[in-house]
Amino acid sequence: MASSSASMAEQARAPPALPLPAPPVDKFMIALCQITVTPDKERNIAHARSKIQEAAAKGAKLVLLPEIWNSPYSNDCFPVYAEDIDAGGDASPSTTMLSQLSRNLNITIVGGSIPERSGDRIFNTCCVFGTDGNLKAKHRKIHLFDIDIPGKITFMESKTLTAGETPTIVDTEVGRIGIGICYDLRFQELAMIYAARGAHLLCYPGAFNMTTGPLHWELLQRARLGKMWEIYFERLYVATCSPAREPGAGYVAWGHSTLVGPFGEVLATTEHEEAIILAEIDYSLLELRRTSLPLLKQRRGDLYQLVDVKRLNSQ
Ligand SMILES: NC(=O)CCC(=O)C(=O)O
């Protein structure tokens, strides 16, 4: 009895590692397409198409696009540029292009985000396409960007957008990917849920601004790992992709798309101009990093725990 309660206490402190899904590939190239966005939607779609083709020609197997890449980032534009993704075809020229390209180029695309019309609501939505061109997942931004920093920036996405309700984790040809959109990056629990569900990589299309970008963009991306070390240790890559900066635009994006490795290290980044960042993701490092800091043994799960509401509800 005593020994079984001791082992339960021990287990609470340091539960056995959750089984990690084996990644389907060891290594591959990711491309972060930091592209310019203009008021001309057709041009934006053609431009994204050519940048994805360029990235694939350079060897990328996964292409990540920025937040709101087919439209200017503004509440006036979201309803005008919004597409009916579920209807597809002509009702969603942006995602039709992504679907065709992923199939033709045999790549996975995490398609940044576009304004999505669904009935009378509009969402900020990221679509993930597999190498067969099928839509594998759709993430609707969960945490809307409503902030007011006096004298600096005020933005209220909730004026036009509706928040998504579901975390999105998807198995792709290049691993298990958790998706967040921009402001979602600030909410640690979302990333922890993805880690708990065995993600190999987190992708955040984002468009931080000139006030919070320099302060928080890289910090948050690297912290997504740092905080996770407390429970699920360092076994993730984190990729962000921003639009390129357009100084005259109503909303000026920070840029600085970045890939962070499983030790919290910046593996590849850029400034604010248009760029395709190509970098290698090597999943064999996940296990290596996991054993070099034995946090699992050291954590105090008897004092704190993460509750996965969705998993609990499904039990
Ligand atoms: N589009 C966004 O969600 C912007 C988020 C942002 O700039 C932030 O500081 O957070």
The ligand as an ORCA input file, in Angstrom:
! r2SCAN-3c Opt
* xyz 0 1
  N      -2.267     40.204    -36.127
  C      -2.007     40.040    -34.863
  O      -2.556     39.191    -34.201
  C      -0.967     40.950    -34.297
  C      -0.472     40.504    -32.953
  C       0.474     41.472    -32.369
  O       0.977     42.385    -33.011
  C       0.796     41.301    -30.956
  O       1.491     42.164    -30.416
  O       0.384     40.322    -30.338
*
